[in-house]
């Protein structure tokens, strides 16, 4: 519970940014393992078995929108971290945090605009 106490004591934009960056990094790493295995399935067992294996995964296409959200946040927050660390823009870290959120939201909304018609079969 020390992490919760630290989180509540140090209330600034770095805390949720760090937590979300860590969470998205872990979730993306967990996602990549079955994704790579499933894509390798075609090489190991042929295209027919690959189609069978991906049949159930096709019902979960809506989860790909969450993957896009996680990748977008992880990407833009990583760029923010690099900017703060390498270019001495520490005073602008709060502004950069909100820019990160805005870019993530724009990317997410654009991906919804592109992806929802494809999910609905249009």
C-alpha positions, 0 to 999 in steps of 0.5 A: 500500500506504499504505492497508494500512499505515494500516489496520494501524497504526490499529486501532479501530472507525473503520477497518472502519466507514469502509472498509465505509461507503465500500465500500457507498456505491460498490457501491450507486452502481454498483447504481443505474446499471443499476437505473435504466436497467432500470426506464427500459427499460419507458418506452422500449421498452414492457412486453414488452421490459421483461419480456424484459430482466428475465427474466435478472435474475429469476434473480439475486433472491437478490442482493437480500438483499446489497443490503438488507445494504449499504443497512442498514449504510450507513444505520445507519452514516451515522446513527452518523456524524451522531450522533458529528459533530453531537451530541458523543458521541465517547466513545460511538463504540465503543458506537455502532459495535456498535449499528450492527452489531446493527441491521444484523444485525437488519435483515438477519435480518428481511429474510431471514425475509421474503424467503426464503419469497418466493424459494422461491415460498411 
